[in-house]
Amino acid sequence: MVEKATHAAFKSYLPGYLHMDIKYLPQMADETSRRYLFVAIDRATRWVYLAIHPNKTAAAAKAFLKALHQACPIKITRVLTDNGKEFTDRLFGSPDRQPTGTHEFDQLCEALGIEHRLTKPGTPQTNGMVERFNGRISDILKTHHFLSGEDLAQTLPRYVFLYNNQLPQSALGSQTPTQTMQKWFISNPEIFHRKPDDRTGCDIGNVSLSGNECQ
């Protein structure tokens, strides 16, 4: 009998250790180029934040981290990224070379007191948590017909708001990410910038949401 492959469990951490990745978005009919989806997910609470950028430069990565830091109620202590040049100046394929510390993403991490960890080259499974969430985004992209780039830019934040606030996660004991975050706030308020509430994540990607999601 063939055994099914299983995902190795992540080491337990307090909230504040975020996995980060970038996903290509399909080019809409009214767009002249494709855009990029920056995604971050907290390892302990599964809380997600995302933003759409026109490119994946170091400046875009820095802007995303700055917005993430402002939006996340948790004090971010660590971020895990791959070795893309938007995140690091470590030479790809050379695991012995350390980042110089002059890369603007690293500089912002240092200024914010965040430890920047890198996945080992050739081990994408290390960042599997955010990769699996990106799989959810891929399903939305496949099953929805978007009328425009603006339609896409509004739909993805709505889904993340639903994910954070209304979709129980088996890994969280059937709690939502926001409920889990609120429980952590009760037991460990010192690891938060502010009290999380049911509107946490409404400013995802600086996209204004229509309807009643964030009222």
N, C-alpha and C positions, 0 to 999 in steps of 0.2 A: 504494500500500500504506500502510495506517495504522500508524504506529509506536506501540508500546505505551508508556504513560507510565511513567517510572522515578522512583524516589525519589532526591533529591539526597543525596550522601554527607555525613555529619556531619564537621565539622572534628575532627581527631584531638586528644585531650586525654589526659593522664595519668588514671588512675583517681582518682575523687573528685569528678567533675562528674556530679551526679545530676539526672535529669528527674523531675518530680513531677506527679501529676494525681489527680483524684477521679472515681470512677465510681459512679453510682447502682446499688444492688442491688435485686433484686425483693423485694417483701414476701412473706414466707412465711406459711402459714396460721395459724401460732401467734404471729404478730407483730401488733402494733397499728400499726406504722408501718414505713416502709422505712428501710434503713440505707445508709451510704456507705462505699465502699472507697477508702482512700488508698493510692496506689501510688507507689513510687520505683524507678528503674532507673539503674544506673551506666552512663554512656555508653561507657566503655572496655571494661568486663568483662561488661556486660549482666546483672550481678547484680541481683536484684529483692528488694525488701522491701515488705510490705503490712500493713495493719491495718484493721479494721472499726470505724467509729465511728457513734454514733446520730445525729450531725448533722455539718454541715460548717462549723462556726463557726471563728473565729480561734483559739479555745482548743483545738479539736480538731486544727487544723493544727499548732499549737505542740506539742501532746502527741505528734503523729505524728513531728515532726522530732526531738523529744527522744528518743523511742524508737528512731528510725532511727539517730541519732548513737551510741547505745549499742550497737546491734546490728551496725552496719557495721564490719568490720575495717579498712576504708580510712579515712584522714583525709579527711573531706568538705570540699572547698574551695569548691564552687559548687553551688547548686541553681537549677533553672529551673522556674518555675511560670507559669500564666496569670495574668490580672489579676483573678481572683475576689476578693471582699472577704474571704474567709477567709485569703488570702495577702498582700493589699496594700491600702493605702488610697489608691492612685493612682486618680484618677477614670477610670472605664472610658470608652474612646472619646476620651480626651484624651492622645495620646502625648507631648505636651510637658510634662505635669505629672509631677514626680518624687514618689516616695513620701516621706512626711514623716519616716519613721524612728521614729515613735511606735507603729506597729502591732506587736502582740506577736509576730507571726511574724518580722518584721524585727529586733526587739529580740533574740530568741533567736539568730537568724543572726549578729548582731553579737557576742553574747556567746560564741558558739562559733567565731568567726573564719571564718564562711561567707559568701561573696558571694552575695547573692540577685539573680538575674537574672529579668527578666520578658519573656514573649513580647510581640511587638507586637500590639496589638488587630487582630483580623481575620486573623491568620496562625496558625491552629491547627497547620499543618504543621510549624512550628518545634519543637513538642513531639511530633512524630510518633513518636519512639521509644517513648515510654510509651503513646501512643495505639494503636500496633500491638500492644503487649503486652496492653492492655485488650481488644483484639479476641480474643485467646486466652481471656481470662476470659469474654467474651461467648459464645464457642463452648461453654465448659463450662456456662454458665448455660442454654444452649439444649438441650444434649444430656443433662444429668443431671436426674434427678427428686430433689429435696431434700425430705426428710421434715419438716424443721423449720429454724428459724433456726440452731440449734446445729449441725445437719448441714452447712449451708452454711458456717458459720464454721470448721468443722473441715476441710472439703474443700478450700477455697481455699488454706490454708497448706500442705496436703499437695502440692497441685499446684505451688506455688512451690518447695517443697523439691525436688521432682522436676525442675523446670525448672532450678534453680540447680546441681544436682549430677549429673543423669543425662541431660539432653537436650543433645547437641552442637549448637552454633549455626554455621551456615555463615559468618556474619560474624566468627566467632572462629576460623576455620580448623578447623572440626569439633571444637572443644574445648567443654567446658561452661563456664558462667560461673565456677564454683569452680576448675576447672583453670586457667582464664585468670588468675584472681585469684592463685592460687598461683605461677604463672610470674612475674607482676608482683612478688610478694613476694621472689622470688629475685633479681630484677634491681634492684628499687627498694624495699628494705625500709623506707626512711625515710618513705615515703608511707602507711605502715600504723600503726594503733594496736596491732595484735597480729597474730600469724600466723594466716592463714585456714586452716580445715580442712574436712573433708567434712561437718561438722555446721553450717557457717555458714548462718545463716538459720533455724535450728530454732525460735528464739523469735519468729518472724514474728507480729506483731500480738498478742503476749502470749497466744496461743492454745495450750493444751496439746494436743500431738499424741498420739493413741493408737497402739498398734502399735510397730513397731521402727524407725521412720524416724529418730529422734534418739537411739537407744541408743548 
